[in-house]
Amino acid sequence: MMSDQQPRIAILMPTWNSVRFLQEQVDSLLSQTYQNFVIVTRDDGSSDDSTALMSVYVEAHPEHFHVVVSDGRNLGASGSFACLLDYALANKNALGLQKAYLMFCDHDDIWFPHKIAVTMQKMQDLEALHPGMPALVHSDLHVVDDERRQIALSFFQYQGIQPRRNGFSRILVSNTVTGCTALINEELATLAMPIPADAIMHDWWLALVASAFGKIVYIDEALLDYRQHDANAIGAREYLRSERPNLLVRLFDNRHAEAFKATARQARVFHATYGDKLNASQQAAIGLTRMMSVRFAPLQKMLLKLLQV
């Protein structure tokens, strides 16, 4: 039953060869203190028993699951989340959503029992201050290994990321939102869709749209265990300043040239999509980011530093 106090939330969870970790994650979802949710799931072409395991949960808890029939294609992590996001927006009534509130769930993490409640409360507070505005709420994470042994108490400290520095120009070149912690509202989802093929990841694209046209709020609390293992689509790597080579070597190191080019492509498609809605400052930031496609490491890194200010 929906209520004003607990709006129904759609948790988007693709599966792909997930059987090793899936049970622990789904159990953590079913143990949430906030219970008005539906898990919208689609298998991304698994070759293991993921679909069979999920069927057991669907049969036992039909009120909490909605299975999107898969055509067997493997869309990858970003493509799978984009597919489920599009599905949820198009099928609000079938999912029991009065308004679309959407969370993103990796199959191999473990959510803490109060994750939904804390994040949704922050979203409701944000919407009360800024009604009708696109909004994204996200949090910190614990980093753990495949057996849930602790690696780091804070993902952001471990990675050397400052999540509160989330202005548009900075997010153009450095994503500060980890998708598996995020809750977005319908205004943001509608504005951000469809997620283009040149978007680096779904969470980065959503963060860009939110930073340009809405609000991003960070919760300085770890609300899940972010599991690191050999099959991670995107993992966590510790930031160690002591490992950094001298300035000259760093300046001409072109190991990240392809990443810079991908960032430039994403900025280009963002401008093609939203150019008429951007202010002068945002237009200028996109112009600088597009220059990163030039394969000259010193210029790319100078632009990176300039946009991160």
Kinemage of the C-alpha trace (Angstrom):
@kinemage 1
@onewidth
@group {chain A} dominant
@subgroup {mainchain}
@vectorlist {calphas} color= white
{ca met a 1} P 0.000 0.000 0.000
{ca met a 2} L 1.407 3.401 -0.979
{ca ser a 3} L 1.395 6.313 1.414
{ca asp a 4} L 2.607 9.881 1.533
{ca gln a 5} L 5.045 8.844 4.244
{ca gln a 6} L 6.535 5.958 2.265
{ca pro a 7} L 6.365 6.474 -1.505
{ca arg a 8} L 6.939 3.290 -3.456
{ca ile a 9} L 10.468 2.951 -4.831
{ca ala a 10} L 11.663 0.910 -7.793
{ca ile a 11} L 15.041 -0.746 -7.193
{ca leu a 12} L 16.633 -1.490 -10.564
{ca met a 13} L 18.798 -4.615 -10.388
{ca pro a 14} L 20.242 -6.319 -13.459
{ca thr a 15} L 21.752 -9.770 -13.011
{ca trp a 16} L 24.593 -11.360 -14.935
{ca asn a 17} L 26.320 -14.539 -13.764
{ca ser a 18} L 25.339 -13.398 -10.297
{ca val a 19} L 24.714 -16.642 -8.466
{ca arg a 20} L 27.835 -16.393 -6.282
{ca phe a 21} L 26.712 -13.180 -4.545
{ca leu a 22} L 23.063 -12.694 -5.430
{ca gln a 23} L 21.473 -14.354 -2.410
{ca glu a 24} L 23.314 -12.162 0.074
{ca gln a 25} L 22.370 -9.001 -1.806
{ca val a 26} L 18.692 -9.865 -2.235
{ca asp a 27} L 18.438 -10.873 1.418
{ca ser a 28} L 19.819 -7.442 2.350
{ca leu a 29} L 17.130 -5.786 0.224
{ca leu a 30} L 14.338 -7.809 1.766
{ca ser a 31} L 15.641 -6.872 5.242
{ca gln a 32} L 15.302 -3.112 4.692
{ca thr a 33} L 13.488 -1.085 7.339
{ca tyr a 34} L 11.753 0.752 4.459
{ca gln a 35} L 9.553 -1.885 2.847
{ca asn a 36} L 7.553 -0.054 0.167
{ca phe a 37} L 9.682 -1.055 -2.806
{ca val a 38} L 9.685 -3.272 -5.871
{ca ile a 39} L 12.846 -4.860 -7.286
{ca val a 40} L 12.765 -4.508 -11.059
{ca thr a 41} L 15.158 -7.086 -12.449
{ca arg a 42} L 16.337 -8.303 -15.828
{ca asp a 43} L 18.935 -10.954 -16.572
{ca asp a 44} L 21.668 -9.821 -18.942
{ca gly a 45} L 22.364 -13.164 -20.614
{ca ser a 46} L 23.711 -15.204 -17.693
{ca ser a 47} L 25.271 -18.608 -18.266
{ca asp a 48} L 24.938 -19.677 -14.613
{ca asp a 49} L 21.891 -20.293 -12.383
{ca ser a 50} L 21.121 -16.613 -11.726
{ca thr a 51} L 17.650 -16.747 -13.263
{ca ala a 52} L 16.765 -19.911 -11.355
{ca leu a 53} L 17.842 -18.377 -8.048
{ca met a 54} L 15.929 -15.201 -8.769
{ca ser a 55} L 12.833 -17.260 -9.600
{ca val a 56} L 12.920 -18.708 -6.084
{ca tyr a 57} L 12.791 -15.204 -4.601
{ca val a 58} L 10.086 -14.048 -7.011
{ca glu a 59} L 7.880 -16.961 -6.012
{ca ala a 60} L 8.478 -16.412 -2.288
{ca his a 61} L 8.084 -12.594 -2.345
{ca pro a 62} L 5.952 -11.651 -5.369
{ca glu a 63} L 5.034 -8.279 -3.832
{ca his a 64} L 8.677 -7.196 -4.000
{ca phe a 65} L 9.659 -8.350 -7.490
{ca his a 66} L 8.911 -7.459 -11.083
{ca val a 67} L 10.810 -9.446 -13.705
{ca val a 68} L 11.484 -7.848 -17.077
{ca val a 69} L 11.601 -10.620 -19.650
{ca ser a 70} L 15.050 -10.758 -21.212
{ca asp a 71} L 15.743 -11.386 -24.881
{ca gly a 72} L 19.105 -12.946 -24.032
{ca arg a 73} L 21.156 -9.925 -25.088
{ca asn a 74} L 24.135 -8.837 -23.034
{ca leu a 75} L 23.864 -5.063 -22.658
{ca gly a 76} L 26.614 -4.608 -20.091
{ca ala a 77} L 26.284 -2.773 -16.788
{ca ser a 78} L 25.420 0.691 -18.084
{ca gly a 79} L 23.172 -0.615 -20.848
{ca ser a 80} L 21.303 -2.878 -18.431
{ca phe a 81} L 20.582 -0.063 -15.986
{ca ala a 82} L 19.521 2.227 -18.839
{ca cys a 83} L 17.155 -0.493 -20.104
{ca leu a 84} L 15.571 -0.930 -16.662
{ca leu a 85} L 15.326 2.829 -16.154
{ca asp a 86} L 13.485 3.213 -19.432
{ca tyr a 87} L 11.216 0.289 -18.535
{ca ala a 88} L 10.362 1.693 -15.107
{ca leu a 89} L 9.394 5.076 -16.513
{ca ala a 90} L 7.203 3.465 -19.171
{ca asn a 91} L 5.508 1.057 -16.742
{ca lys a 92} L 4.859 3.123 -13.619
{ca asn a 93} L 1.332 1.793 -13.162
{ca ala a 94} L 2.376 -1.841 -13.488
{ca leu a 95} L 5.064 -1.250 -10.880
{ca gly a 96} L 2.685 0.535 -8.503
{ca leu a 97} L 4.572 3.820 -8.679
{ca gln a 98} L 2.568 6.980 -8.059
{ca lys a 99} L 5.746 8.921 -8.826
{ca ala a 100} L 8.949 7.300 -10.053
{ca tyr a 101} L 11.631 7.116 -7.368
{ca leu a 102} L 14.450 4.931 -8.637
{ca met a 103} L 17.457 3.278 -6.997
{ca phe a 104} L 20.258 1.323 -8.659
{ca cys a 105} L 21.416 -1.970 -7.201
{ca asp a 106} L 24.458 -4.032 -8.141
{ca his a 107} L 23.962 -7.765 -7.733
{ca asp a 108} L 27.114 -8.313 -5.674
{ca asp a 109} L 26.918 -5.670 -2.910
{ca ile a 110} L 25.183 -5.740 0.474
{ca trp a 111} L 22.846 -2.939 1.533
{ca phe a 112} L 22.692 -1.933 5.195
{ca pro a 113} L 19.173 -2.242 6.670
{ca his a 114} L 18.529 1.508 6.830
{ca lys a 115} L 19.899 2.387 3.366
{ca ile a 116} L 16.563 3.024 1.672
{ca ala a 117} L 15.077 4.830 4.669
{ca val a 118} L 17.997 7.243 5.089
{ca thr a 119} L 18.299 7.977 1.379
{ca met a 120} L 14.572 8.451 0.848
{ca gln a 121} L 14.286 10.792 3.814
{ca lys a 122} L 17.064 12.927 2.360
{ca met a 123} L 15.263 12.944 -0.992
{ca gln a 124} L 11.990 14.051 0.606
{ca asp a 125} L 13.802 16.831 2.475
{ca leu a 126} L 15.449 17.946 -0.774
{ca glu a 127} L 12.179 17.933 -2.713
{ca ala a 128} L 10.467 19.926 0.033
{ca leu a 129} L 13.087 22.657 -0.460
{ca his a 130} L 13.113 22.431 -4.261
{ca pro a 131} L 9.767 21.073 -5.489
{ca gly a 132} L 9.706 19.900 -9.070
{ca met a 133} L 13.484 20.000 -9.462
{ca pro a 134} L 15.546 17.058 -10.794
{ca ala a 135} L 17.269 15.506 -7.773
{ca leu a 136} L 19.878 12.883 -6.980
{ca val a 137} L 20.880 11.651 -3.523
{ca his a 138} L 23.911 9.416 -2.966
{ca ser a 139} L 26.120 8.224 -0.116
{ca asp a 140} L 29.478 6.825 0.874
{ca leu a 141} L 30.270 3.090 0.835
{ca his a 142} L 32.416 0.602 2.720
{ca val a 143} L 34.893 -1.164 0.440
{ca val a 144} L 35.142 -4.912 1.118
{ca asp a 145} L 36.678 -7.929 -0.598
{ca asp a 146} L 34.784 -10.895 -2.002
{ca glu a 147} L 34.452 -12.400 1.489
{ca arg a 148} L 33.288 -9.055 2.989
{ca arg a 149} L 36.602 -8.438 4.704
{ca gln a 150} L 37.066 -4.711 5.168
{ca ile a 151} L 39.333 -2.842 2.765
{ca ala a 152} L 38.262 0.735 3.545
{ca leu a 153} L 35.626 2.408 5.721
{ca ser a 154} L 35.119 5.156 3.150
{ca phe a 155} L 35.083 4.618 -0.606
{ca phe a 156} L 35.626 8.318 -1.235
{ca gln a 157} L 38.631 8.599 1.060
{ca tyr a 158} L 40.042 5.397 -0.430
{ca gln a 159} L 39.690 6.766 -3.954
{ca gly a 160} L 40.763 10.307 -3.079
{ca ile a 161} L 37.431 11.764 -4.263
{ca gln a 162} L 35.705 14.805 -2.772
{ca pro a 163} L 31.991 14.088 -3.260
{ca arg a 164} L 30.773 17.510 -2.177
{ca arg a 165} L 32.695 19.149 -5.004
{ca asn a 166} L 29.933 18.340 -7.471
{ca gly a 167} L 29.643 21.387 -9.692
{ca phe a 168} L 28.915 20.887 -13.367
{ca ser a 169} L 32.422 21.572 -14.694
{ca arg a 170} L 33.983 19.140 -12.226
{ca ile a 171} L 31.499 16.356 -12.958
{ca leu a 172} L 32.160 16.822 -16.678
{ca val a 173} L 35.629 15.376 -16.073
{ca ser a 174} L 35.304 13.426 -12.818
{ca asn a 175} L 32.223 11.537 -11.686
{ca thr a 176} L 31.523 11.823 -7.945
{ca val a 177} L 28.390 9.636 -7.836
{ca thr a 178} L 28.535 5.867 -7.329
{ca gly a 179} L 25.416 4.472 -8.939
{ca cys a 180} L 24.726 1.716 -6.416
{ca thr a 181} L 24.245 4.365 -3.708
{ca ala a 182} L 22.005 6.658 -5.750
{ca leu a 183} L 18.318 7.523 -5.551
{ca ile a 184} L 16.850 9.740 -8.276
{ca asn a 185} L 13.425 11.285 -8.697
{ca glu a 186} L 11.167 11.161 -11.735
{ca glu a 187} L 12.062 14.682 -12.835
{ca leu a 188} L 15.716 13.693 -13.201
{ca ala a 189} L 14.969 10.330 -14.800
{ca thr a 190} L 12.678 11.880 -17.395
{ca leu a 191} L 15.138 14.633 -18.262
{ca ala a 192} L 18.123 12.267 -18.489
{ca met a 193} L 16.531 9.646 -20.724
{ca pro a 194} L 17.433 8.212 -23.107
{ca ile a 195} L 20.986 7.629 -21.918
{ca pro a 196} L 23.124 7.842 -25.079
{ca ala a 197} L 25.642 5.250 -26.219
{ca asp a 198} L 28.479 7.759 -25.716
{ca ala a 199} L 27.684 8.167 -22.016
{ca ile a 200} L 30.584 6.598 -20.123
{ca met a 201} L 28.304 5.128 -17.437
{ca his a 202} L 24.662 5.603 -16.504
{ca asp a 203} L 25.517 7.093 -13.102
{ca trp a 204} L 27.920 9.616 -14.621
{ca trp a 205} L 25.275 10.747 -17.118
{ca leu a 206} L 22.660 11.110 -14.368
{ca ala a 207} L 25.124 13.080 -12.249
{ca leu a 208} L 25.854 15.393 -15.182
{ca val a 209} L 22.169 16.084 -15.793
{ca ala a 210} L 21.536 16.636 -12.075
{ca ser a 211} L 24.501 18.981 -11.700
{ca ala a 212} L 23.448 21.011 -14.753
{ca phe a 213} L 19.728 21.322 -14.075
{ca gly a 214} L 18.967 20.109 -10.561
{ca lys a 215} L 20.431 19.234 -7.194
{ca ile a 216} L 22.858 16.589 -5.917
{ca val a 217} L 23.000 15.818 -2.191
{ca tyr a 218} L 25.676 13.644 -0.609
{ca ile a 219} L 25.097 11.635 2.573
{ca asp a 220} L 28.358 11.375 4.489
{ca glu a 221} L 27.654 7.857 5.721
{ca ala a 222} L 28.435 4.448 4.245
{ca leu a 223} L 25.142 2.700 3.521
{ca leu a 224} L 26.375 -0.471 1.856
{ca asp a 225} L 29.297 -2.846 1.466
{ca tyr a 226} L 30.830 -2.359 -1.981
{ca arg a 227} L 32.292 -5.721 -2.848
{ca gln a 228} L 35.516 -5.941 -4.845
{ca his a 229} L 36.245 -9.096 -6.839
{ca asp a 230} L 37.633 -10.228 -10.185
{ca ala a 231} L 34.363 -9.682 -12.080
{ca asn a 232} L 33.647 -6.066 -11.046
{ca ala a 233} L 32.491 -3.931 -13.978
{ca ile a 234} L 34.038 -0.899 -12.260
{ca gly a 235} L 35.985 -1.270 -9.048
{ca ala a 236} L 37.745 0.807 -6.422
{ca arg a 237} L 41.456 1.552 -6.480
{ca glu a 238} L 43.259 3.171 -3.589
{ca tyr a 239} L 44.604 6.646 -4.191
{ca leu a 240} L 48.217 6.806 -3.001
{ca arg a 241} L 49.987 10.118 -3.447
{ca ser a 242} L 53.332 8.501 -2.587
{ca glu a 243} L 53.093 6.353 -5.732
{ca arg a 244} L 52.905 9.355 -8.021
{ca pro a 245} L 55.982 9.929 -10.240
{ca asn a 246} L 57.678 13.302 -10.626
{ca leu a 247} L 55.919 16.235 -12.271
{ca leu a 248} L 57.559 15.916 -15.694
{ca val a 249} L 56.740 12.225 -15.982
{ca arg a 250} L 53.146 12.870 -14.915
{ca leu a 251} L 52.787 15.721 -17.375
{ca phe a 252} L 53.673 13.632 -20.436
{ca asp a 253} L 52.190 10.335 -19.279
{ca asn a 254} L 49.519 9.500 -21.861
{ca arg a 255} L 48.146 6.311 -20.279
{ca his a 256} L 44.796 8.057 -19.761
{ca ala a 257} L 44.487 9.410 -23.298
{ca glu a 258} L 41.569 7.143 -24.196
{ca ala a 259} L 39.740 8.044 -20.985
{ca phe a 260} L 40.150 11.736 -21.814
{ca lys a 261} L 38.792 11.110 -25.328
{ca ala a 262} L 35.785 9.272 -23.884
{ca thr a 263} L 35.171 12.207 -21.542
{ca ala a 264} L 35.285 14.575 -24.522
{ca arg a 265} L 32.808 12.405 -26.448
{ca gln a 266} L 30.437 12.376 -23.482
{ca ala a 267} L 30.643 16.169 -23.235
{ca arg a 268} L 29.948 16.457 -26.974
{ca val a 269} L 26.789 14.348 -26.797
{ca phe a 270} L 25.687 16.196 -23.661
{ca his a 271} L 25.943 19.457 -25.560
{ca ala a 272} L 24.080 17.985 -28.530
{ca thr a 273} L 21.280 16.906 -26.183
{ca tyr a 274} L 20.978 19.911 -23.879
{ca gly a 275} L 22.877 22.734 -25.576
{ca asp a 276} L 19.904 25.096 -25.769
{ca lys a 277} L 19.313 24.727 -22.004
{ca leu a 278} L 22.883 25.439 -20.855
{ca asn a 279} L 24.053 28.778 -19.503
{ca ala a 280} L 27.215 30.524 -20.676
{ca ser a 281} L 29.398 29.048 -17.940
{ca gln a 282} L 28.210 25.526 -18.685
{ca gln a 283} L 28.740 26.062 -22.414
{ca ala a 284} L 32.311 27.187 -21.745
{ca ala a 285} L 33.008 24.145 -19.521
{ca ile a 286} L 31.778 21.805 -22.240
{ca gly a 287} L 33.946 23.587 -24.792
{ca leu a 288} L 37.029 23.000 -22.649
{ca thr a 289} L 36.116 19.370 -22.031
{ca arg a 290} L 35.685 18.706 -25.751
{ca met a 291} L 39.260 19.910 -26.277
{ca met a 292} L 40.424 16.877 -24.294
{ca ser a 293} L 39.996 14.792 -27.441
{ca val a 294} L 43.348 16.228 -28.626
{ca arg a 295} L 45.926 13.515 -27.918
{ca phe a 296} L 48.478 15.677 -26.133
{ca ala a 297} L 48.847 14.713 -22.487
{ca pro a 298} L 50.023 18.096 -21.101
{ca leu a 299} L 47.023 19.886 -22.645
{ca gln a 300} L 44.596 17.217 -21.470
{ca lys a 301} L 45.890 17.436 -17.911
{ca met a 302} L 45.892 21.219 -17.889
{ca leu a 303} L 42.247 21.178 -18.958
{ca leu a 304} L 41.467 18.581 -16.294
{ca lys a 305} L 42.948 20.742 -13.547
{ca leu a 306} L 41.189 23.841 -14.851
{ca leu a 307} L 37.787 22.156 -14.886
{ca gln a 308} L 38.290 20.635 -11.429
{ca val a 309} L 38.806 24.017 -9.759
